[in-house]
Amino acid sequence: LQMIVSPTVPEVKLFNIYDRWGGLVFSSSSRFGAWDGTFKGEKMQEGVYVYMVRFICGLDGSLITKKGDVTIMR
């Protein structure tokens, strides 16, 4: 899962991915952070994972939070 790459997003505050039980499996505060579908070097099981990202909007400086999900299928 690739992090936000946009000229209007100068700063990412938080990028987290959680498993279905709410356990944190990935965290980054880098605009270029990316999750490769692993946790502690092991491939994650197929399933749905939830992400939350908070970033600064370069147009007006507001803090924006987005949530969604990603499905791993192998």
Biopython code that builds the backbone (N, CA, C, O; Angstrom):
import numpy as np
from Bio.PDB.StructureBuilder import StructureBuilder

atoms = [
    (1, "LEU", "N", (0.867, -1.169, 0.000)),
    (1, "LEU", "CA", (0.000, 0.000, 0.000)),
    (1, "LEU", "C", (0.904, 1.220, 0.000)),
    (1, "LEU", "O", (1.646, 1.433, 0.959)),
    (2, "GLN", "N", (0.860, 2.015, -1.041)),
    (2, "GLN", "CA", (1.712, 3.190, -1.207)),
    (2, "GLN", "C", (1.137, 4.389, -0.456)),
    (2, "GLN", "O", (-0.073, 4.615, -0.451)),
    (3, "MET", "N", (1.997, 5.125, 0.156)),
    (3, "MET", "CA", (1.591, 6.340, 0.857)),
    (3, "MET", "C", (1.200, 7.407, -0.140)),
    (3, "MET", "O", (1.382, 7.242, -1.346)),
    (4, "ILE", "N", (0.669, 8.489, 0.362)),
    (4, "ILE", "CA", (0.216, 9.616, -0.459)),
    (4, "ILE", "C", (1.403, 10.274, -1.158)),
    (4, "ILE", "O", (2.385, 10.655, -0.522)),
    (5, "VAL", "N", (1.292, 10.398, -2.455)),
    (5, "VAL", "CA", (2.294, 11.123, -3.238)),
    (5, "VAL", "C", (1.539, 12.199, -3.996)),
    (5, "VAL", "O", (0.901, 11.929, -5.013)),
    (6, "SER", "N", (1.621, 13.422, -3.488)),
    (6, "SER", "CA", (0.874, 14.525, -4.081)),
    (6, "SER", "C", (1.588, 15.840, -3.781)),
    (6, "SER", "O", (2.104, 16.022, -2.678)),
    (7, "PRO", "N", (1.624, 16.741, -4.725)),
    (7, "PRO", "CA", (2.243, 18.036, -4.455)),
    (7, "PRO", "C", (1.437, 18.881, -3.470)),
    (7, "PRO", "O", (1.947, 19.865, -2.936)),
    (8, "THR", "N", (0.173, 18.500, -3.225)),
    (8, "THR", "CA", (-0.648, 19.271, -2.282)),
    (8, "THR", "C", (-0.643, 18.666, -0.878)),
    (8, "THR", "O", (-1.386, 19.118, -0.007)),
    (9, "VAL", "N", (0.198, 17.637, -0.651)),
    (9, "VAL", "CA", (0.338, 17.040, 0.677)),
    (9, "VAL", "C", (1.800, 17.150, 1.100)),
    (9, "VAL", "O", (2.600, 16.255, 0.827)),
    (10, "PRO", "N", (2.145, 18.253, 1.768)),
    (10, "PRO", "CA", (3.540, 18.453, 2.137)),
    (10, "PRO", "C", (3.985, 17.648, 3.352)),
    (10, "PRO", "O", (5.181, 17.427, 3.537)),
    (11, "GLU", "N", (3.035, 17.203, 4.191)),
    (11, "GLU", "CA", (3.418, 16.538, 5.424)),
    (11, "GLU", "C", (2.368, 15.510, 5.851)),
    (11, "GLU", "O", (1.171, 15.795, 5.882)),
    (12, "VAL", "N", (2.846, 14.312, 6.178)),
    (12, "VAL", "CA", (1.981, 13.266, 6.729)),
    (12, "VAL", "C", (2.258, 13.196, 8.222)),
    (12, "VAL", "O", (3.408, 13.088, 8.645)),
    (13, "LYS", "N", (1.205, 13.259, 9.009)),
    (13, "LYS", "CA", (1.334, 13.184, 10.465)),
    (13, "LYS", "C", (1.288, 11.744, 10.950)),
    (13, "LYS", "O", (1.985, 11.374, 11.895)),
    (14, "LEU", "N", (0.456, 10.927, 10.291)),
    (14, "LEU", "CA", (0.246, 9.564, 10.767)),
    (14, "LEU", "C", (-0.293, 8.701, 9.636)),
    (14, "LEU", "O", (-1.188, 9.122, 8.903)),
    (15, "PHE", "N", (0.243, 7.508, 9.494)),
    (15, "PHE", "CA", (-0.265, 6.526, 8.539)),
    (15, "PHE", "C", (-0.208, 5.179, 9.239)),
    (15, "PHE", "O", (0.871, 4.602, 9.376)),
    (16, "ASN", "N", (-1.357, 4.663, 9.686)),
    (16, "ASN", "CA", (-1.429, 3.414, 10.428)),
    (16, "ASN", "C", (-2.280, 2.400, 9.688)),
    (16, "ASN", "O", (-3.232, 2.751, 8.991)),
    (17, "ILE", "N", (-1.915, 1.119, 9.855)),
    (17, "ILE", "CA", (-2.715, 0.020, 9.334)),
    (17, "ILE", "C", (-2.955, -0.949, 10.488)),
    (17, "ILE", "O", (-2.044, -1.287, 11.244)),
    (18, "TYR", "N", (-4.224, -1.389, 10.599)),
    (18, "TYR", "CA", (-4.650, -2.247, 11.699)),
    (18, "TYR", "C", (-5.236, -3.544, 11.154)),
    (18, "TYR", "O", (-5.811, -3.572, 10.066)),
    (19, "ASP", "N", (-5.080, -4.625, 11.933)),
    (19, "ASP", "CA", (-5.732, -5.872, 11.569)),
    (19, "ASP", "C", (-7.191, -5.843, 12.034)),
    (19, "ASP", "O", (-7.645, -4.848, 12.598)),
    (20, "ARG", "N", (-7.914, -6.923, 11.800)),
    (20, "ARG", "CA", (-9.353, -6.920, 12.102)),
    (20, "ARG", "C", (-9.665, -6.876, 13.590)),
    (20, "ARG", "O", (-10.811, -6.632, 13.969)),
    (21, "TRP", "N", (-8.671, -7.107, 14.439)),
    (21, "TRP", "CA", (-8.869, -7.014, 15.884)),
    (21, "TRP", "C", (-8.408, -5.667, 16.430)),
    (21, "TRP", "O", (-8.443, -5.438, 17.639)),
    (22, "GLY", "N", (-7.981, -4.790, 15.551)),
    (22, "GLY", "CA", (-7.517, -3.466, 15.967)),
    (22, "GLY", "C", (-6.049, -3.400, 16.329)),
    (22, "GLY", "O", (-5.578, -2.381, 16.834)),
    (23, "GLY", "N", (-5.322, -4.471, 16.079)),
    (23, "GLY", "CA", (-3.884, -4.486, 16.353)),
    (23, "GLY", "C", (-3.117, -3.715, 15.288)),
    (23, "GLY", "O", (-3.366, -3.876, 14.093)),
    (24, "LEU", "N", (-2.199, -2.890, 15.719)),
    (24, "LEU", "CA", (-1.389, -2.090, 14.797)),
    (24, "LEU", "C", (-0.371, -2.990, 14.106)),
    (24, "LEU", "O", (0.428, -3.649, 14.771)),
    (25, "VAL", "N", (-0.398, -3.021, 12.768)),
    (25, "VAL", "CA", (0.547, -3.842, 12.009)),
    (25, "VAL", "C", (1.541, -3.007, 11.210)),
    (25, "VAL", "O", (2.547, -3.528, 10.730)),
    (26, "PHE", "N", (1.261, -1.707, 11.065)),
    (26, "PHE", "CA", (2.178, -0.814, 10.344)),
    (26, "PHE", "C", (1.926, 0.618, 10.795)),
    (26, "PHE", "O", (0.784, 1.016, 11.025)),
    (27, "SER", "N", (3.005, 1.389, 10.918)),
    (27, "SER", "CA", (2.883, 2.799, 11.267)),
    (27, "SER", "C", (4.015, 3.582, 10.619)),
    (27, "SER", "O", (5.159, 3.128, 10.584)),
    (28, "SER", "N", (3.688, 4.747, 10.113)),
    (28, "SER", "CA", (4.685, 5.614, 9.501)),
    (28, "SER", "C", (4.234, 7.063, 9.615)),
    (28, "SER", "O", (3.038, 7.353, 9.646)),
    (29, "SER", "N", (5.188, 7.951, 9.675)),
    (29, "SER", "CA", (4.874, 9.377, 9.610)),
    (29, "SER", "C", (5.581, 10.010, 8.416)),
    (29, "SER", "O", (5.741, 11.228, 8.345)),
    (30, "SER", "N", (5.994, 9.170, 7.493)),
    (30, "SER", "CA", (6.661, 9.629, 6.279)),
    (30, "SER", "C", (5.662, 9.736, 5.136)),
    (30, "SER", "O", (4.785, 8.888, 4.978)),
    (31, "ARG", "N", (5.804, 10.758, 4.368)),
    (31, "ARG", "CA", (4.961, 10.945, 3.193)),
    (31, "ARG", "C", (5.165, 9.832, 2.175)),
    (31, "ARG", "O", (4.290, 9.573, 1.349)),
    (32, "PHE", "N", (6.310, 9.179, 2.234)),
    (32, "PHE", "CA", (6.642, 8.147, 1.260)),
    (32, "PHE", "C", (6.643, 6.741, 1.855)),
    (32, "PHE", "O", (7.118, 5.798, 1.221)),
    (33, "GLY", "N", (6.106, 6.595, 3.085)),
    (33, "GLY", "CA", (6.023, 5.281, 3.706)),
    (33, "GLY", "C", (5.123, 4.372, 2.904)),
    (33, "GLY", "O", (4.145, 4.829, 2.311)),
    (34, "ALA", "N", (5.439, 3.096, 2.878)),
    (34, "ALA", "CA", (4.621, 2.127, 2.142)),
    (34, "ALA", "C", (4.593, 0.827, 2.927)),
    (34, "ALA", "O", (5.601, 0.421, 3.506)),
    (35, "TRP", "N", (3.439, 0.175, 2.946)),
    (35, "TRP", "CA", (3.287, -1.111, 3.621)),
    (35, "TRP", "C", (3.377, -2.212, 2.590)),
    (35, "TRP", "O", (2.711, -2.156, 1.557)),
    (36, "ASP", "N", (4.195, -3.213, 2.860)),
    (36, "ASP", "CA", (4.389, -4.311, 1.914)),
    (36, "ASP", "C", (3.568, -5.556, 2.251)),
    (36, "ASP", "O", (3.780, -6.613, 1.658)),
    (37, "GLY", "N", (2.635, -5.442, 3.195)),
    (37, "GLY", "CA", (1.781, -6.570, 3.539)),
    (37, "GLY", "C", (2.398, -7.533, 4.534)),
    (37, "GLY", "O", (1.939, -8.666, 4.680)),
    (38, "THR", "N", (3.451, -7.077, 5.226)),
    (38, "THR", "CA", (4.103, -7.932, 6.218)),
    (38, "THR", "C", (4.009, -7.306, 7.608)),
    (38, "THR", "O", (3.731, -6.116, 7.759)),
    (39, "PHE", "N", (4.250, -8.146, 8.619)),
    (39, "PHE", "CA", (4.339, -7.700, 10.003)),
    (39, "PHE", "C", (5.461, -8.494, 10.652)),
    (39, "PHE", "O", (5.426, -9.724, 10.690)),
    (40, "LYS", "N", (6.451, -7.783, 11.159)),
    (40, "LYS", "CA", (7.639, -8.413, 11.768)),
    (40, "LYS", "C", (8.286, -9.416, 10.819)),
    (40, "LYS", "O", (8.731, -10.486, 11.233)),
    (41, "GLY", "N", (8.329, -9.052, 9.544)),
    (41, "GLY", "CA", (8.989, -9.863, 8.537)),
    (41, "GLY", "C", (8.178, -11.024, 7.985)),
    (41, "GLY", "O", (8.657, -11.741, 7.106)),
    (42, "GLU", "N", (6.976, -11.225, 8.473)),
    (42, "GLU", "CA", (6.122, -12.318, 8.012)),
    (42, "GLU", "C", (4.969, -11.780, 7.175)),
    (42, "GLU", "O", (4.409, -10.728, 7.483)),
    (43, "LYS", "N", (4.615, -12.505, 6.113)),
    (43, "LYS", "CA", (3.474, -12.111, 5.286)),
    (43, "LYS", "C", (2.199, -12.198, 6.108)),
    (43, "LYS", "O", (1.975, -13.171, 6.827)),
    (44, "MET", "N", (1.371, -11.178, 5.995)),
    (44, "MET", "CA", (0.090, -11.170, 6.692)),
    (44, "MET", "C", (-0.878, -12.112, 5.982)),
    (44, "MET", "O", (-0.753, -12.366, 4.784)),
    (45, "GLN", "N", (-1.849, -12.626, 6.744)),
    (45, "GLN", "CA", (-2.862, -13.502, 6.169)),
    (45, "GLN", "C", (-3.760, -12.719, 5.223)),
    (45, "GLN", "O", (-3.868, -11.496, 5.312)),
    (46, "GLU", "N", (-4.398, -13.443, 4.320)),
    (46, "GLU", "CA", (-5.408, -12.804, 3.478)),
    (46, "GLU", "C", (-6.487, -12.234, 4.376)),
    (46, "GLU", "O", (-6.809, -12.803, 5.419)),
    (47, "GLY", "N", (-7.041, -11.111, 3.964)),
    (47, "GLY", "CA", (-8.103, -10.502, 4.747)),
    (47, "GLY", "C", (-8.166, -9.006, 4.549)),
    (47, "GLY", "O", (-7.470, -8.439, 3.706)),
    (48, "VAL", "N", (-9.008, -8.384, 5.337)),
    (48, "VAL", "CA", (-9.228, -6.942, 5.250)),
    (48, "VAL", "C", (-8.454, -6.252, 6.372)),
    (48, "VAL", "O", (-8.493, -6.684, 7.524)),
    (49, "TYR", "N", (-7.761, -5.188, 6.025)),
    (49, "TYR", "CA", (-6.995, -4.378, 6.965)),
    (49, "TYR", "C", (-7.474, -2.938, 6.840)),
    (49, "TYR", "O", (-7.783, -2.464, 5.747)),
    (50, "VAL", "N", (-7.528, -2.263, 7.959)),
    (50, "VAL", "CA", (-8.044, -0.897, 8.006)),
    (50, "VAL", "C", (-6.872, 0.083, 8.070)),
    (50, "VAL", "O", (-5.904, -0.148, 8.795)),
    (51, "TYR", "N", (-6.961, 1.175, 7.310)),
    (51, "TYR", "CA", (-5.929, 2.204, 7.388)),
    (51, "TYR", "C", (-6.528, 3.519, 7.873)),
    (51, "TYR", "O", (-7.716, 3.790, 7.703)),
    (52, "MET", "N", (-5.668, 4.320, 8.478)),
    (52, "MET", "CA", (-6.014, 5.681, 8.858)),
    (52, "MET", "C", (-4.799, 6.555, 8.538)),
    (52, "MET", "O", (-3.672, 6.236, 8.917)),
    (53, "VAL", "N", (-5.043, 7.634, 7.853)),
    (53, "VAL", "CA", (-3.968, 8.555, 7.506)),
    (53, "VAL", "C", (-4.388, 9.971, 7.884)),
    (53, "VAL", "O", (-5.517, 10.387, 7.621)),
    (54, "ARG", "N", (-3.470, 10.703, 8.501)),
    (54, "ARG", "CA", (-3.675, 12.117, 8.819)),
    (54, "ARG", "C", (-2.561, 12.905, 8.140)),
    (54, "ARG", "O", (-1.378, 12.599, 8.284)),
    (55, "PHE", "N", (-2.972, 13.925, 7.399)),
    (55, "PHE", "CA", (-1.977, 14.710, 6.674)),
    (55, "PHE", "C", (-2.376, 16.173, 6.635)),
    (55, "PHE", "O", (-3.532, 16.534, 6.855)),
    (56, "ILE", "N", (-1.393, 16.996, 6.352)),
    (56, "ILE", "CA", (-1.589, 18.435, 6.214)),
    (56, "ILE", "C", (-1.907, 18.733, 4.757)),
    (56, "ILE", "O", (-1.199, 18.280, 3.858)),
    (57, "CYS", "N", (-2.965, 19.490, 4.525)),
    (57, "CYS", "CA", (-3.317, 19.919, 3.180)),
    (57, "CYS", "C", (-2.448, 21.126, 2.824)),
    (57, "CYS", "O", (-2.434, 22.126, 3.542)),
    (58, "GLY", "N", (-1.732, 21.021, 1.721)),
    (58, "GLY", "CA", (-0.850, 22.103, 1.298)),
    (58, "GLY", "C", (-1.583, 23.321, 0.774)),
    (58, "GLY", "O", (-0.983, 24.387, 0.633)),
    (59, "LEU", "N", (-2.866, 23.188, 0.482)),
    (59, "LEU", "CA", (-3.627, 24.319, -0.057)),
    (59, "LEU", "C", (-4.058, 25.299, 1.026)),
    (59, "LEU", "O", (-3.989, 26.514, 0.841)),
    (60, "ASP", "N", (-4.510, 24.752, 2.176)),
    (60, "ASP", "CA", (-4.998, 25.651, 3.229)),
    (60, "ASP", "C", (-4.410, 25.361, 4.611)),
    (60, "ASP", "O", (-4.745, 26.050, 5.574)),
    (61, "GLY", "N", (-3.533, 24.348, 4.725)),
    (61, "GLY", "CA", (-2.895, 24.025, 5.994)),
    (61, "GLY", "C", (-3.758, 23.230, 6.959)),
    (61, "GLY", "O", (-3.366, 23.027, 8.109)),
    (62, "SER", "N", (-4.919, 22.779, 6.518)),
    (62, "SER", "CA", (-5.806, 22.038, 7.413)),
    (62, "SER", "C", (-5.308, 20.600, 7.608)),
    (62, "SER", "O", (-4.624, 20.036, 6.755)),
    (63, "LEU", "N", (-5.675, 20.034, 8.757)),
    (63, "LEU", "CA", (-5.347, 18.645, 9.060)),
    (63, "LEU", "C", (-6.513, 17.775, 8.586)),
    (63, "LEU", "O", (-7.656, 17.984, 8.990)),
    (64, "ILE", "N", (-6.215, 16.805, 7.732)),
    (64, "ILE", "CA", (-7.242, 15.953, 7.141)),
    (64, "ILE", "C", (-7.017, 14.516, 7.597)),
    (64, "ILE", "O", (-5.883, 14.037, 7.613)),
    (65, "THR", "N", (-8.087, 13.833, 7.966)),
    (65, "THR", "CA", (-8.038, 12.424, 8.351)),
    (65, "THR", "C", (-8.868, 11.615, 7.361)),
    (65, "THR", "O", (-10.015, 11.955, 7.071)),
    (66, "LYS", "N", (-8.286, 10.564, 6.857)),
    (66, "LYS", "CA", (-8.980, 9.657, 5.942)),
    (66, "LYS", "C", (-8.851, 8.241, 6.492)),
    (66, "LYS", "O", (-7.809, 7.866, 7.029)),
    (67, "LYS", "N", (-9.925, 7.454, 6.351)),
    (67, "LYS", "CA", (-9.940, 6.066, 6.793)),
    (67, "LYS", "C", (-10.500, 5.201, 5.672)),
    (67, "LYS", "O", (-11.302, 5.656, 4.856)),
    (68, "GLY", "N", (-10.070, 3.972, 5.650)),
    (68, "GLY", "CA", (-10.569, 3.050, 4.649)),
    (68, "GLY", "C", (-10.039, 1.660, 4.899)),
    (68, "GLY", "O", (-9.548, 1.366, 5.989)),
    (69, "ASP", "N", (-10.130, 0.811, 3.912)),
    (69, "ASP", "CA", (-9.629, -0.544, 4.082)),
    (69, "ASP", "C", (-8.930, -1.012, 2.813)),
    (69, "ASP", "O", (-9.118, -0.474, 1.721)),
    (70, "VAL", "N", (-8.122, -2.029, 3.013)),
    (70, "VAL", "CA", (-7.397, -2.662, 1.923)),
    (70, "VAL", "C", (-7.499, -4.161, 2.148)),
    (70, "VAL", "O", (-7.445, -4.619, 3.289)),
    (71, "THR", "N", (-7.645, -4.930, 1.075)),
    (71, "THR", "CA", (-7.782, -6.372, 1.173)),
    (71, "THR", "C", (-6.541, -7.048, 0.609)),
    (71, "THR", "O", (-6.099, -6.735, -0.496)),
    (72, "ILE", "N", (-5.982, -7.977, 1.378)),
    (72, "ILE", "CA", (-4.858, -8.769, 0.896)),
    (72, "ILE", "C", (-5.424, -10.064, 0.327)),
    (72, "ILE", "O", (-6.166, -10.790, 0.989)),
    (73, "MET", "N", (-5.050, -10.327, -0.919)),
    (73, "MET", "CA", (-5.411, -11.588, -1.586)),
    (73, "MET", "C", (-4.134, -12.154, -2.185)),
    (73, "MET", "O", (-3.445, -11.469, -2.941)),
    (74, "ARG", "N", (-3.823, -13.366, -1.862)),
    (74, "ARG", "CA", (-2.591, -13.987, -2.372)),
    (74, "ARG", "C", (-2.907, -15.120, -3.325)),
    (74, "ARG", "O", (-1.994, -15.757, -3.851)),
]
sb = StructureBuilder()
sb.init_structure("model")
sb.init_model(0)
sb.init_chain("A")
sb.init_seg("    ")
for serial, (resi, resn, name, xyz) in enumerate(atoms, 1):
    if name == "N":
        sb.init_residue(resn, " ", resi, " ")
    sb.init_atom(name, np.array(xyz, "f"), 0.0, 1.0, " ", f" {name:<3s}", serial, name[0])
structure = sb.get_structure()
